[in-house]
């Protein structure tokens, strides 16, 4: 665990400046979640791919929205629409991160509660490692 | 760098308009929900543009026929007495947050009255803005007369709240060196309720206090708004903050809706505060963008701040800061081993930048 963690950090650490300011091929979400090795260009790339296939099928986005026929290309286009709905359109312009109730139960654990004790004035001053 | 900055998509709309206004660059945004069933600007975005027009002078905004692209030529931030109805699609925080970034660089001190929703779970609440976001400006030398009054509350969906924001003007900012996060000495908060049983506030406070038993200095105000101060909808919310010995703030907040127990809201908000404290840093997640912007706008001097982990919103903000001002941050990740401050949280980031030496030329020198 400790080794895996150090490997993870050593690989990720020096790159943060480059990830943010470099060629910007990762979305902010990808950088935060750390999925930067396997799936580059995920968000933008998929969109571009889909757009390219739009032209392949010869159907404009407007035409696709109007009639939901059984064309193969239509399926592709509906999928694209859902994709933009879920990923981009759902993103809210707010600095408040979405409320996540999952994981908050972990604070019922007394050990975890105790682990941040030293961040308070009531904690011990000789913190190990400091 | 070019005079025109281009973007695509509807995201990060406000910050780009704010940065364009401060940098004087022309902003062009295209493909605003161009693939959406309902394309173009939303009502709250149009409303924000109107507010921007009210506090500036000489700005031109061209919106395409479909509303999917805009060209914004910024004017002069003029400030003064302005009032604006924020509607009910987004809370007041959506409109107030960018005003805080513009306020100090106005020609006349801002005195803005906003009507709408004061607390919800999408935008930061007016309580957190008052108790956490505004104090961040003090470190940059913006102090006298910085106020946010909250006379009327307004819960979603109908709102009806009212706040007044007053901001002094400065000519230049001070650089900051804020790397010692200190230790948390006190916890403060506000729990309010409108048009529900008055005990709701106390029930939220009791539940939150039960979790936050680390320090004795806890004071969470329980307020019940009555009559015409209580807005148009029933609602209750709690906003919590922890303050350290070096004046670092950590905040968390949660609003309750129909069918939710006030105990749950208080409990979850307190846990969210603990999560925020665990992240560490001298600046909590919601204040990151404002502090980083003020660092960039500071004098030609090095500013340094320690933050916990960066949020996705902040990462995009860093990129936008580079696009508009050309300034980049040096980011050093500190681990347990090389941390320099006693008792600091592990794995914090040290953000360093040189200010661009922004001068508020609108302010008259006497």
HADDOCK unambig.tbl for C-alpha pairs under 7 A between the chains (distance, minus, plus):
assign (segid A and resid 13 and name CA) (segid B and resid 333 and name CA) 6.66 0.50 0.50
assign (segid A and resid 17 and name CA) (segid B and resid 330 and name CA) 6.93 0.50 0.50
assign (segid A and resid 17 and name CA) (segid B and resid 331 and name CA) 6.19 0.50 0.50
assign (segid A and resid 20 and name CA) (segid B and resid 315 and name CA) 6.66 0.50 0.50
assign (segid A and resid 20 and name CA) (segid B and resid 319 and name CA) 6.77 0.50 0.50
assign (segid A and resid 21 and name CA) (segid B and resid 319 and name CA) 6.47 0.50 0.50
assign (segid A and resid 28 and name CA) (segid B and resid 312 and name CA) 4.56 0.50 0.50
assign (segid A and resid 28 and name CA) (segid B and resid 315 and name CA) 5.62 0.50 0.50
assign (segid A and resid 28 and name CA) (segid B and resid 316 and name CA) 6.08 0.50 0.50
assign (segid A and resid 29 and name CA) (segid B and resid 312 and name CA) 5.14 0.50 0.50
assign (segid A and resid 32 and name CA) (segid B and resid 311 and name CA) 6.81 0.50 0.50
assign (segid A and resid 32 and name CA) (segid B and resid 312 and name CA) 6.21 0.50 0.50
assign (segid A and resid 93 and name CA) (segid B and resid 11 and name CA) 5.92 0.50 0.50
assign (segid A and resid 93 and name CA) (segid B and resid 12 and name CA) 5.51 0.50 0.50
assign (segid A and resid 94 and name CA) (segid B and resid 122 and name CA) 6.93 0.50 0.50
assign (segid A and resid 94 and name CA) (segid B and resid 123 and name CA) 5.78 0.50 0.50
assign (segid A and resid 95 and name CA) (segid B and resid 286 and name CA) 5.72 0.50 0.50
assign (segid A and resid 95 and name CA) (segid B and resid 313 and name CA) 6.03 0.50 0.50
assign (segid A and resid 96 and name CA) (segid B and resid 122 and name CA) 6.85 0.50 0.50
assign (segid A and resid 96 and name CA) (segid B and resid 123 and name CA) 6.12 0.50 0.50
assign (segid A and resid 96 and name CA) (segid B and resid 124 and name CA) 6.04 0.50 0.50
assign (segid A and resid 96 and name CA) (segid B and resid 286 and name CA) 5.98 0.50 0.50
assign (segid A and resid 104 and name CA) (segid B and resid 271 and name CA) 6.13 0.50 0.50
assign (segid A and resid 104 and name CA) (segid B and resid 272 and name CA) 7.00 0.50 0.50
assign (segid A and resid 107 and name CA) (segid B and resid 271 and name CA) 6.44 0.50 0.50
assign (segid A and resid 116 and name CA) (segid B and resid 278 and name CA) 6.39 0.50 0.50
assign (segid A and resid 117 and name CA) (segid B and resid 214 and name CA) 6.96 0.50 0.50
assign (segid A and resid 118 and name CA) (segid B and resid 343 and name CA) 6.34 0.50 0.50
assign (segid A and resid 119 and name CA) (segid B and resid 183 and name CA) 5.16 0.50 0.50
assign (segid A and resid 119 and name CA) (segid B and resid 184 and name CA) 6.17 0.50 0.50
assign (segid A and resid 119 and name CA) (segid B and resid 343 and name CA) 6.31 0.50 0.50
assign (segid A and resid 119 and name CA) (segid B and resid 344 and name CA) 6.95 0.50 0.50
assign (segid A and resid 120 and name CA) (segid B and resid 183 and name CA) 4.81 0.50 0.50
assign (segid A and resid 120 and name CA) (segid B and resid 184 and name CA) 4.39 0.50 0.50
assign (segid A and resid 120 and name CA) (segid B and resid 185 and name CA) 6.21 0.50 0.50
assign (segid A and resid 120 and name CA) (segid B and resid 214 and name CA) 6.95 0.50 0.50
assign (segid A and resid 121 and name CA) (segid B and resid 183 and name CA) 5.29 0.50 0.50
assign (segid A and resid 121 and name CA) (segid B and resid 184 and name CA) 5.74 0.50 0.50
assign (segid A and resid 121 and name CA) (segid B and resid 185 and name CA) 5.52 0.50 0.50
assign (segid A and resid 122 and name CA) (segid B and resid 214 and name CA) 6.91 0.50 0.50
assign (segid A and resid 122 and name CA) (segid B and resid 215 and name CA) 6.42 0.50 0.50
assign (segid A and resid 127 and name CA) (segid B and resid 343 and name CA) 6.06 0.50 0.50
assign (segid A and resid 129 and name CA) (segid B and resid 336 and name CA) 6.89 0.50 0.50
assign (segid A and resid 129 and name CA) (segid B and resid 337 and name CA) 6.83 0.50 0.50
assign (segid A and resid 130 and name CA) (segid B and resid 342 and name CA) 5.37 0.50 0.50
assign (segid A and resid 130 and name CA) (segid B and resid 343 and name CA) 6.55 0.50 0.50
